[in-house]
């Protein structure tokens, strides 16, 4: 794609990077075949290629974003299926992230939109605030049909039936390896996950220590920054990300770390991008070091000796989270691990398509999100599984709200198969 940025514009590192990405696009349109929003809406501007044209026009002309451009960019899930499909290696993630930051700085949204985005940015990344919000939503849920705004109804519908108790395993500490120590790893405990499902971190700690890892909960770590990063709120996202970089760097420079383990794939995609996010800051070196050792939990488990177990007699439908299969390009590890643990693994049709969760997308674009959820649930249920497993809390909440089939994290099944407790979702 030809671009016409001026030398003055190209002095901006963000414009420089976007220019590189735009120039790598050859207009082929392969991305439209795997874009969920294009599949649902059928509008070229709701495809990656269409959005690329909108972003190019906006940035090249240094113009304030208009309502049309903002609408179509807001509709992007950042599922990154386009990056898997693209034969030219267009790094759409960095381009759309730049566009969102640009929009946040130069577009005044309607009051209701600004209020919703502010509320989400001030609640979701903070576990205790999120717990209080969930308690309030739980009380209001029976009356959701009376709420006129679809986004507010979506927030009420998001509330789980039960809010798990606070887990003390999230406090700064070290869980020693059982038997010979093979690795020393830091576990990212996250933010929303700590409010929605405490079983996941607990199962991860049990599994890793059982397999010979010292598991460190670093003092000062927290939200990865993804939720605000994808809203274009760069200052907020970088502030929370910087806390993680400082916390893990202290551990890295102290007793050392072999990996930073992340069991929420949406967070993993962001942490692995810290090097890019902080490339122009004083934290550039530390951020790159952290990004280099950030691993999805499945990557670490593949290096450990999970015993090959006998057939469990349980059929598991594996849902590949977009942030794992497209964002991190991890496609086979979770399935390989489940098979090794004795589960029969099946996959739904169109497994590359998003379930519609996408961080806060299901709250800000509820109508599109519901269509994607219905499609995903239908394809999963068609496999008649005993359990649905995935590696991302957002997908668990999204899909789990649309089916009666137990929804669990992959780690919970692996923990159970190797001596841990049966996942609570299977006991309900």
Secondary structure, 3 states (H helix, E strand, C coil): CCCCCCCCHHHCHHHHHHHHHHHHCCCCCHHHHHCHHHHHHCCHHHCHHHHHHHHHHHHHCCCCCCHHHHHHHHCCCCCCHHHHHCCCCCCHHHHHHHHHHHHHHHCCCCHHHHHHHHHHHHHCCCHHHHHHHHHHHHHHHHHHHHCCCHHHHHHHHHCCCCCCCCCHHHCCEEECCCCCCCEEEEEECCCHHHHHCCHHHHHHHHHHHHCCEEEEECCCCCCCCHHHHCCCCHHHHHHHHHHHHHHHHHHHHCCCCCEEEECCHHHHHHHCCHHHHCCCCCCHHHHHHHHHHEEEHHHHHCCCCCCCCCCCCCEEEECCCHHHHHHCCCCCHHHHHHHHCCCEEEECCCCCCCCCCCCCHHHHCHHHHHHHHHHHHHHHHCCCCCEEEECCHHHHHHHHCCCCCEEEEHHHHHHHHCCCCCCHHHCC
